[in-house]
Amino acid sequence: MRRRCVPPLFIAAFLVLALALSACGGGPDSGGDKRQALAVAKARAAFRKAQARGEDLSAGPCIAEQLPGLVDWAADVAHDPRQPIDDEPAHQCQSYREGRTHHFVELTPQGQPIRAQ
């Protein structure tokens, strides 16, 4: 019975893919993706609380300087579609501007996620 060899090109492609995924912090099951999803969920909860308090969310306020349980994440409301004013530091969470948080979730004035990074 003859044994089949794995083509060298297949092995090389697999190694390149594995190396690329490890350099990017892992595949779709990485902890970063789970943390990001958790941050979005907590930001949406903060949004609902702000709505319940009657806050005007149309002006794009910071709704959480620090998300509960995620000390490095803030949550902000931005225009939909985003506008240049949304990138101005004066319209971002103070904790992000001061470097106390390094990640943020942006939601639309209706509470839908725009981005999380």
N, C-alpha and C positions, 0 to 999 in steps of 0.2 A: 504494500500500500504506500502510495506516495504522499508525503506531507506537503501542504501548501505553505508557501512563505508569504508573509505580509509584505506588500510592496513598500519599498523605502519611502516613496513619495507620501503614502498614507501615514507612515510613522512621523515623517517630518511635519506634515500638516497638523497632526494631533499635538505634537510638541509645541508648535508655534501657537496654536489655539490655547493650550494649557498655560503657556507662559504669558500670553496676552491677558487672559482672565486673572491670573494671579497678580499681574502688574496693576490691574484696574481695581483690585480689592475684591475679586471674586465674581461669581456668576449671579444669577437672579436670586439665589438663596442667601446672599451675603447679609450679614447683620446690618449693614448700612441701609439696605432697602427696607428691612423690617423697621429700623429706627425711623426712617423717613416716613413710612406709612403710619407709624404711631404718632409722629409729629403732626401729620396732616389730620389725623383723627382728633388729637388734642386741640389743635387749632380750630377745628370745626366746633368742638365743644365750647371753647372760649368765645367763639363767634355767637353761638346760641345764647350763652350767658349775657353777652353784651347786648344782644337783641332784646332779651328778656328785661334787662335793666332800662331799656328804652334809649340806648345810645344811638346817635346818628352815625351810621356806618358808611354813608355815602361820601364823606369827606376823606376816607382812607385812614382811619386812626390805627395806631398800634393797639391791638387787643390783648396782647400778652407779652410783657417784657421778658418773661421766662415761662416756658410751658411746664406745667406740673410734671415732675419726674424726668424732665429732659432739660437739664440746667444749661445746655449749650444751644437751645432753640428759642426763638421768639416768633410771634405771629402778628402779621400786619394785613390790613385791607388795602387793596390797590384798585385802580380803575380797570374797567373791562370794556374794551381792550386797554392794555397798559399804555400810559402816557409818559412823556419825558419827566414830568413832575414826580412820578413814582420812583425815579432813580435818584432824586435829590435827597441828600442826607437829612435835611430838615423834615422830610416826610417818611422817615424810617424809624424803627424802634430805637430808642435811646440806648438800650443795652447792646444792640448791634453796632451802632455808631461808636460806642465807647469800647468795643471789643470784649464785653462781658459775655456776649453770646456770639457764636461764629456761624450759626445756621439760622435760616428763617423759613417760614411758610407764608406765602402770600395767598389771600383769598379775594374773590370778587366781592363787591358790595352785597351780593346775594348769598355769599358763603361758599361758593364753589372754588376748589383749588385752582390757582394759576400756576404756581411753581413751589417747589420745596428744594432747598439746597443748603 
